[in-house]
Structure formats: C-alpha cells, structure tokens
Amino acid sequence: MKVVVDRPKCIGAANCTGMAPKTFQLDPAKKAVVKDPAGHEDAILFEAAESCPTEAISLYDEKTGEKLFP
C-alpha cells in the first residue's frame, strides 16, 4: 500500500503515530511523515488514516494507483 501524508493538512495530532508507530513519525515541525509504509498491516494503516482529524493521510493501492482512503 502506498501511504501519503498531505503536510499542509497535518496538524500534528499524532493519532497516526500512536496507532502505527512503525509507519508514521512526527518530524521536527511536528508534522507526520511516513517512515515505513510496510511497517504495519493494511488494516492498521486504514485505522490510522481514519483516526486523522484532518484526513491528511491518503492510502493508495500500490499496484493500480487507485485511491482507497479517503
């Protein structure tokens, strides 16, 4: 799965880092970045993306490029 963080939308709530710490981390600007898109199972990535209050996390099918969330 391809994981993308829309940095202008990110408010640093850190829900994603709490739910999927192997995949997400906060950078020095307190914005989420993807450190390892394969760090968690797809179900966990969906939960982390859904927990983002600003929908700053988008998920895509790596093979087809189809947007899966939001």
C-alpha positions in Angstrom: 0.0 0.0 0.0 1.2 3.5 -0.8 0.8 5.9 2.1 0.9 9.7 1.6 0.7 12.5 4.2 -0.6 15.9 3.0 1.7 18.0 5.1 -0.3 21.3 4.8 -3.4 19.4 6.2 -1.4 17.7 9.0 -1.9 19.4 12.4 0.4 17.1 14.3 -2.4 15.4 16.3 -0.2 12.3 16.3 -3.1 9.8 16.2 -1.3 8.0 13.4 2.0 7.7 15.3 0.1 6.3 18.3 -1.7 3.7 16.1 1.0 2.9 13.7 4.4 3.9 15.1 6.4 1.7 12.7 4.8 3.5 9.8 4.5 7.2 11.0 6.6 9.6 13.0 6.5 13.3 13.6 9.3 15.4 12.1 10.8 18.4 13.9 8.0 20.6 12.6 5.5 18.3 14.4 4.1 17.1 11.0 3.6 13.4 10.3 5.9 11.7 7.8 5.9 8.1 6.5 9.0 6.3 7.7 8.0 2.8 6.6 4.8 2.2 4.6 5.2 -1.6 5.1 5.5 -1.2 8.9 2.0 -2.4 9.6 -0.8 -4.4 8.1 -3.2 -2.7 5.8 -6.0 -2.8 8.4 -3.8 -0.9 10.9 -3.0 1.7 8.2 -6.7 2.2 7.5 -7.4 2.7 11.2 -4.5 5.2 11.5 -5.7 7.1 8.4 -9.3 7.1 9.6 -8.1 8.5 13.0 -6.6 11.6 11.4 -8.9 14.5 12.3 -8.0 16.4 9.1 -7.9 13.4 6.7 -4.3 14.3 5.9 -3.4 10.6 5.3 -4.3 9.1 1.9 -4.0 5.4 1.1 -3.5 4.0 -2.4 -3.4 0.6 -4.0 0.3 0.2 -4.8 -0.3 -1.8 -8.0 -3.2 0.1 -9.5 -2.7 3.6 -8.0 -6.4 3.6 -7.0 -7.2 5.8 -4.0 -8.5 3.7 -1.2 -8.9 6.4 1.5 -10.3 9.0 2.0 
